[in-house]
Amino acid sequence: MKKYSIRKYQSNDFSLWNEFVAQAKNATFLFHRDFIEYHQDRFEDFSLLIFDESQNLVAVLPANVVDTTVFSHQGLTYGGIVTNETTKLADFITITKAILVFLKSQKIEKLQFKEIPSIYCQKPADELQYLLFLMQGNLVRRDVLSVLDLKTNFTFSRDRKNGIKRGIKSNLVVKESNFASFWNEILIPNLAEKHQTKPVHSLEEIQFLHSKFPKNIRQFNVYQNDKIVAGTTIFETNLVAHSQYISGNSDKNELGSLDFLHDYLISNVFKDKKYFDFGISNENQGKNINEGLLYWKESFGARTITQDFYEVEIQNHTFLDTVLL
């Protein structure tokens, strides 16, 4: 059986970490240290690097810690054990056990995984799901994402087609533009009025992240007579275009602004991607769904995939000892 050594991430690992993530089979730009660390004041980092016997980096775990629980990672949309395409299942089992044994030595009692949806992986990467079953992981949350497979035949509903027509009649124009007008004039006021909340990212944070990842974080705004009326912030990865934020002014239904915008993105800007991810419509930790929001997404042809959140007792690493016969 192979042996692995593990240590916590340090600042001088910056380049090593990012080089590994760039060629991993189940990583996106969200796992780059610049993205993980933009909100480091909110989370106590507990990211791990895993090395083989020749001191080659073979896996990383983006993570933070709260008391005696490690999360993968609360500040990211998804997480997990990141590996390259050469890692086989038997190796992954040993790596996972090594991680849990290390966490036990650090007085950690539980590990929570926020799995990465399969659409974001470059190659098949369901090893962790199998091990969560073996370790009797407790499913603590399940979200549903509305995803449009752009490589299949899909059709927009009559409602969406009518909305697009209204957008054309309203002389709407879509431009890849700045974040400030969308944040200040559309997104922040809407979230404050409808949900009494703020965007997860402040304007300064999203502008900083855009400066670090200009090809991955993009802002598309809708204008009528040079006035912004709607917009969406896109997180773009190799296979997926994901609407991170979607919002329009009070006239969005009459103008058809959000329908017009997403038709433009799906049919033009991101037509060569494999998936368009409209994101979740969940509330109450996955237990409820905003039906109106879900209807809007599905009427573009999007359908459901799930994202699971599991909690594992560290002591359950012993269940991996007898898996391989």
C-alpha positions as CSV (number, residue, x, y, z in Angstrom):
1,M,0.0,0.0,0.0
2,K,1.3,3.4,-0.9
3,K,2.1,5.9,1.8
4,Y,1.2,9.6,1.7
5,S,2.3,12.6,3.7
6,I,0.1,15.5,4.4
7,R,0.6,19.1,5.6
8,K,-1.3,22.3,5.8
9,Y,-1.1,24.9,3.1
10,Q,1.5,27.7,3.6
11,S,1.9,30.9,1.7
12,N,5.1,29.6,0.0
13,D,3.0,26.8,-1.6
14,F,1.1,29.4,-3.7
15,S,2.6,28.4,-7.1
16,L,2.8,24.7,-6.3
17,W,-0.9,24.6,-5.4
18,N,-2.0,26.6,-8.4
19,E,0.1,24.6,-10.9
20,F,-1.5,21.4,-9.6
21,V,-5.0,22.8,-9.7
22,A,-4.5,24.0,-13.3
23,Q,-4.1,20.4,-14.5
24,A,-6.4,18.6,-12.1
25,K,-9.4,16.6,-13.5
26,N,-11.9,18.0,-11.0
27,A,-10.9,21.6,-10.4
28,T,-11.9,25.1,-11.7
29,F,-10.6,28.6,-11.1
30,L,-12.5,28.7,-7.8
31,F,-9.7,26.5,-6.4
32,H,-6.9,28.9,-7.3
33,R,-5.4,30.5,-4.2
34,D,-6.3,34.0,-5.3
35,F,-10.0,33.0,-5.3
36,I,-9.8,31.0,-2.0
37,E,-8.0,33.8,-0.3
38,Y,-10.0,36.8,-1.4
39,H,-12.2,36.4,1.7
40,Q,-9.6,34.9,4.0
41,D,-10.7,37.3,6.8
42,R,-13.9,35.4,7.1
43,F,-12.5,31.8,7.2
44,E,-9.7,30.1,9.0
45,D,-7.9,28.3,6.2
46,F,-7.2,24.6,6.7
47,S,-6.3,23.6,3.2
48,L,-4.2,20.5,2.8
49,L,-1.5,19.2,0.4
50,I,-1.0,15.5,-0.1
51,F,2.4,14.1,-1.3
52,D,3.4,10.6,-2.4
53,E,6.6,8.8,-1.2
54,S,8.6,10.7,-3.8
55,Q,7.3,14.0,-2.5
56,N,5.2,14.6,-5.7
57,L,2.0,16.5,-5.0
58,V,-0.9,14.2,-5.8
59,A,-3.9,15.9,-4.3
60,V,-5.1,19.0,-2.5
61,L,-8.1,19.8,-0.3
62,P,-9.3,23.4,-0.2
63,A,-10.7,23.7,3.3
64,N,-11.4,25.9,6.3
65,V,-12.0,25.0,9.9
66,V,-14.6,25.9,12.5
67,D,-13.9,24.5,16.0
68,T,-13.4,20.8,15.5
69,T,-15.0,20.6,12.0
70,V,-13.2,21.0,8.7
71,F,-15.2,22.1,5.7
72,S,-14.3,21.8,2.0
73,H,-14.7,25.0,1.7
74,Q,-17.5,27.2,3.2
75,G,-16.4,30.1,1.0
76,L,-16.6,28.1,-2.3
77,T,-19.6,27.0,-4.3
78,Y,-18.2,23.5,-4.4
79,G,-15.2,21.5,-3.1
80,G,-13.7,18.1,-2.4
81,I,-10.4,16.3,-2.8
82,V,-8.8,17.5,-6.0
83,T,-6.7,15.0,-8.0
84,N,-5.3,14.6,-11.4
85,E,-6.4,12.1,-14.1
86,T,-3.7,9.6,-13.3
87,T,-5.1,9.0,-9.8
88,K,-6.9,5.6,-9.7
89,L,-9.6,4.5,-7.3
90,A,-7.3,2.4,-5.1
91,D,-4.9,5.4,-4.7
92,F,-7.8,7.7,-3.9
93,I,-9.0,5.4,-1.1
94,T,-5.5,5.5,0.5
95,I,-5.3,9.3,0.0
96,T,-8.7,9.8,1.7
97,K,-7.8,7.6,4.6
98,A,-4.5,9.5,5.0
99,I,-6.4,12.8,5.1
100,L,-8.7,11.6,7.8
101,V,-5.9,10.1,9.9
102,F,-4.1,13.5,9.6
103,L,-7.2,15.4,10.6
104,K,-7.6,13.1,13.6
105,S,-4.0,14.0,14.7
106,Q,-5.1,17.6,14.5
107,K,-8.0,17.0,16.9
108,I,-10.6,17.3,14.1
109,E,-13.8,15.3,14.7
110,K,-15.8,15.9,11.5
111,L,-15.2,16.7,7.9
112,Q,-17.9,18.2,5.7
113,F,-17.8,17.9,1.9
114,K,-19.6,20.2,-0.6
115,E,-19.3,18.1,-3.7
116,I,-18.4,19.5,-7.1
117,P,-21.2,18.9,-9.6
118,S,-20.1,16.4,-12.3
119,I,-20.6,19.0,-15.1
120,Y,-17.6,20.9,-13.8
121,C,-15.1,18.0,-13.9
122,Q,-12.8,17.4,-16.9
123,K,-12.9,13.6,-16.5
124,P,-15.1,11.2,-14.4
125,A,-14.5,12.0,-10.8
126,D,-17.0,10.2,-8.5
127,E,-14.5,8.5,-6.3
128,L,-15.4,10.7,-3.3
129,Q,-19.1,9.8,-3.6
130,Y,-18.3,6.1,-3.3
131,L,-16.1,6.7,-0.3
132,L,-18.7,8.7,1.4
133,F,-21.0,5.7,1.2
134,L,-18.3,3.5,2.6
135,M,-17.6,5.9,5.5
136,Q,-21.3,6.2,6.3
137,G,-21.3,9.9,5.5
138,N,-24.4,11.7,6.6
139,L,-26.2,13.6,3.8
140,V,-26.9,17.0,5.4
141,R,-28.1,18.9,2.4
142,R,-29.0,18.4,-1.3
143,D,-29.4,21.3,-3.7
144,V,-30.8,21.1,-7.2
145,L,-29.1,23.0,-10.1
146,S,-31.0,23.8,-13.3
147,V,-28.6,23.0,-16.1
148,L,-29.0,23.3,-19.9
149,D,-27.1,20.8,-22.0
150,L,-26.1,22.9,-24.9
151,K,-25.0,19.9,-27.0
152,T,-28.6,18.5,-27.1
153,N,-31.7,19.6,-28.9
154,F,-33.5,22.0,-26.6
155,T,-36.3,24.5,-27.1
156,F,-37.4,27.6,-25.2
157,S,-41.0,27.7,-24.0
158,R,-43.6,30.0,-25.4
159,D,-43.2,32.3,-22.4
160,R,-39.5,32.7,-23.0
161,K,-39.9,33.2,-26.7
162,N,-42.5,35.9,-26.0
163,G,-40.1,37.5,-23.6
164,I,-37.4,37.6,-26.2
165,K,-39.8,39.2,-28.6
166,R,-40.6,41.9,-26.1
167,G,-36.9,42.5,-25.6
168,I,-36.5,43.0,-29.3
169,K,-39.5,45.4,-29.5
170,S,-38.1,47.3,-26.5
171,N,-34.8,47.9,-28.4
172,L,-32.7,46.2,-25.7
173,V,-29.0,45.8,-26.2
174,V,-26.7,43.4,-24.4
175,K,-23.1,44.5,-23.6
176,E,-20.2,42.9,-21.7
177,S,-19.8,45.8,-19.3
178,N,-18.8,46.9,-15.8
179,F,-19.9,45.5,-12.5
180,A,-20.5,48.8,-10.7
181,S,-23.7,49.8,-12.5
182,F,-25.2,46.3,-12.1
183,W,-24.2,46.1,-8.5
184,N,-25.3,49.6,-7.5
185,E,-28.4,50.1,-9.7
186,I,-29.8,46.6,-10.0
187,L,-28.4,43.8,-7.8
188,I,-28.0,45.5,-4.4
189,P,-31.4,47.3,-4.4
190,N,-33.2,44.2,-5.6
191,L,-31.7,41.9,-2.9
192,A,-32.3,44.5,-0.2
193,E,-36.0,44.9,-1.2
194,K,-36.9,41.3,-1.9
195,H,-34.7,39.3,0.5
196,Q,-33.3,41.9,3.0
197,T,-29.8,40.7,2.1
198,K,-26.7,41.6,0.2
199,P,-24.7,39.9,-2.6
200,V,-22.3,37.3,-1.4
201,H,-19.6,39.3,-3.1
202,S,-19.3,43.0,-2.5
203,L,-18.6,45.2,-5.5
204,E,-15.0,45.6,-4.4
205,E,-14.6,41.8,-4.1
206,I,-16.1,41.0,-7.5
207,Q,-14.0,43.7,-9.1
208,F,-10.9,42.2,-7.4
209,L,-11.8,38.7,-8.5
210,H,-12.4,39.9,-12.1
211,S,-8.9,41.5,-12.1
212,K,-7.4,38.1,-11.2
213,F,-9.7,36.1,-13.5
214,P,-10.8,38.3,-16.3
215,K,-11.5,35.4,-18.6
216,N,-13.5,33.5,-16.0
217,I,-15.6,36.2,-14.3
218,R,-17.6,38.3,-16.8
219,Q,-20.4,40.8,-16.5
220,F,-23.2,41.1,-19.1
221,N,-25.7,44.0,-18.8
222,V,-28.9,44.8,-20.7
223,Y,-29.5,48.4,-21.7
224,Q,-32.5,50.3,-23.0
225,N,-31.6,53.8,-24.4
226,D,-28.2,53.5,-22.7
227,K,-29.9,52.9,-19.3
228,I,-29.1,49.6,-17.5
229,V,-32.2,47.5,-16.9
230,A,-30.8,44.0,-16.1
231,G,-27.7,41.9,-16.0
232,T,-26.0,38.7,-15.0
233,T,-22.5,37.8,-13.7
234,I,-21.1,34.8,-15.4
235,F,-18.5,32.4,-13.9
236,E,-17.0,30.7,-16.9
237,T,-15.1,27.4,-16.7
238,N,-13.9,25.1,-19.5
239,L,-17.2,23.3,-19.8
240,V,-19.7,25.5,-18.1
241,A,-21.1,29.0,-18.2
242,H,-22.8,29.7,-14.8
243,S,-25.0,32.6,-14.0
244,Q,-23.7,33.6,-10.5
245,Y,-26.1,36.6,-10.2
246,I,-29.2,37.3,-12.2
247,S,-31.3,40.4,-11.7
248,G,-33.4,43.0,-13.5
249,N,-35.3,46.2,-12.7
250,S,-39.0,46.4,-11.9
251,D,-39.8,46.4,-15.6
252,K,-38.0,43.1,-16.3
253,N,-41.2,41.2,-17.2
254,E,-42.7,43.9,-19.4
255,L,-39.3,44.4,-21.2
256,G,-38.4,40.8,-21.4
257,S,-34.9,41.8,-20.3
258,L,-33.8,38.6,-18.6
259,D,-35.2,36.4,-21.4
260,F,-33.5,38.6,-24.0
261,L,-30.2,38.5,-22.1
262,H,-30.1,34.7,-21.6
263,D,-31.1,34.0,-25.2
264,Y,-28.2,36.1,-26.3
265,L,-25.8,34.3,-23.9
266,I,-27.0,30.8,-24.7
267,S,-27.4,31.3,-28.5
268,N,-24.3,33.4,-29.1
269,V,-21.6,34.0,-26.4
270,F,-21.6,30.5,-24.8
271,K,-23.0,28.4,-27.6
272,D,-19.8,26.3,-27.8
273,K,-19.8,25.4,-24.1
274,K,-21.2,22.0,-23.0
275,Y,-23.4,23.4,-20.3
276,F,-25.2,26.5,-19.1
277,D,-25.8,26.4,-15.4
278,F,-28.6,28.6,-14.1
279,G,-27.7,27.6,-10.5
280,I,-29.9,26.6,-7.6
281,S,-33.5,27.7,-6.8
282,N,-33.3,26.3,-3.3
283,E,-34.0,28.0,0.0
284,N,-34.0,26.8,3.6
285,Q,-30.8,24.7,3.2
286,G,-32.1,22.8,0.2
287,K,-35.5,21.9,1.8
288,N,-37.6,24.3,-0.3
289,I,-37.6,25.5,-3.9
290,N,-38.6,28.9,-5.3
291,E,-41.1,27.6,-7.8
292,G,-41.3,30.7,-9.9
293,L,-37.5,30.9,-10.3
294,L,-37.4,27.2,-11.1
295,Y,-40.1,27.5,-13.7
296,W,-38.2,30.4,-15.4
297,K,-35.0,28.4,-15.6
298,E,-36.6,25.2,-16.8
299,S,-38.6,27.0,-19.5
300,F,-35.2,27.6,-21.2
301,G,-34.9,23.8,-21.4
302,A,-32.7,23.4,-18.3
303,R,-33.2,20.3,-16.2
304,T,-32.1,19.1,-12.8
305,I,-28.8,17.8,-11.4
306,T,-28.0,17.6,-7.7
307,Q,-25.2,18.8,-5.5
308,D,-24.8,17.0,-2.2
309,F,-23.3,18.0,1.2
310,Y,-22.0,15.3,3.4
311,E,-20.6,15.1,6.9
312,V,-18.2,12.4,7.9
313,E,-17.0,11.3,11.3
314,I,-13.2,11.4,11.3
315,Q,-13.1,8.1,13.2
316,N,-14.9,6.4,10.3
317,H,-11.6,6.2,8.3
318,T,-11.3,2.7,9.6
319,F,-14.1,1.6,7.3
320,L,-11.7,2.0,4.4
321,D,-9.3,-0.6,5.8
322,T,-11.0,-3.6,4.3
323,V,-12.4,-2.2,1.1
324,L,-9.8,-3.6,-1.3
325,L,-9.7,-7.4,-1.2
